[in-house]
């Protein structure tokens, strides 16, 4: 009996030491394989691992860079959060804005020329045409697609990188009337639903290069109200983030969650990585943005309803164009159907929706989804979107 007891004790000690050694080795591996940003948030394989630190120093660095470059392409905007700086270009000159802040290599008059159909495009980086040269973006390709259908047209690109549909609508409300339009088109990119529930991109996306805050629509009973307008001035952003727990904006920041709450067991980087992976598998790391009854979808629908109603007052058509991401295209390519189809159907029921999915999937079947949407759309992907929009516009009975 005594020998059995000693054997059991030896086994327990051996097992405990083995687990401790394995845990220590795992902890060392994770720490050596990761990095900390300037605010103390740990990154493993370039993914931020909770608990996050509020990005105060990161924001200060971005603001300092912004203030040191008064000619940069992105400009703080008290109404919109940020926008394209009029008359500017990025350093590589890939993106340039005309005097109205539209991505274009030419200017437009307020009045459209006789015999020319004018289309105004609003949305985020997909409409703006990120990752392609100007000729490969949607606007000039829409002009070409309409010309092929016998319609001489101008396409005005009001897209801004990082925008939500809320900011796009606010830009239309403020700037859309500066130019006559025959058709107004809004890009429907479902990742934007999350953007409608945030005030600071820095809190939702710790690696973002956009330091500014944005306006935030929210429901107060049946009414849709607007918070954080004017938006936080650049010089006040670091202080606002440093004291975010006390800020009145905290209630509007859906992504300021338990991921920012320090917990003793998450001091272990290994445990933090395991917990983060478990949360992602269980889809617990973010709110259910696709819930038709959730705040994100409800706010998005109301924004688009206001947008449509404002355009209808002018007597012009309002179209929304669905912009599926690479994973959605790949799923359709494999015959599984678009995971976003329930949302697409919901918005198709409520709005005049253009869906270029068939063209994008056909293109992906020839060249692969990566060639169509390596991140944003390639020039060929944008051409497929432009063709779908042009076909819809050509079918409208225009005055």
Secondary structure, DSSP 8 states (H G I E B T S, - for coil): -HHHHHHHHHHHHHHHHHHHHHHHHHHHHHHHHEEE-TTS-EEETTEEESS----HHHHHHHHHHHHH-TT-SEEEETTTEEEE-TT-B-TTSSSBB-TTS-B-SS---SS--TT-EEEEEE-SHHHHTTTS-GGGSHHHHHHHHHHTTT--EEEEE---TT--HHHHHHHHHHHGGGS--SEEEEEE-TTHHHHTT-SBHHHH-TT-S---B--EEEEETTEEEEES-S---GGGHHHHHHTGGG-TTGGG-TT-SGGGS--GGGGSHHHHHHHHHHHHHTT-SS--TT-TTSHHHHHHHHHHHHHHHHHHHTT-EEEEEE---HHHHHHHHTTS--TTHHHHHHHHHHS-EEE-HHHHHHHHHHH-HHHH-SSS--HHHHHHHHHHHHHHHHHS---
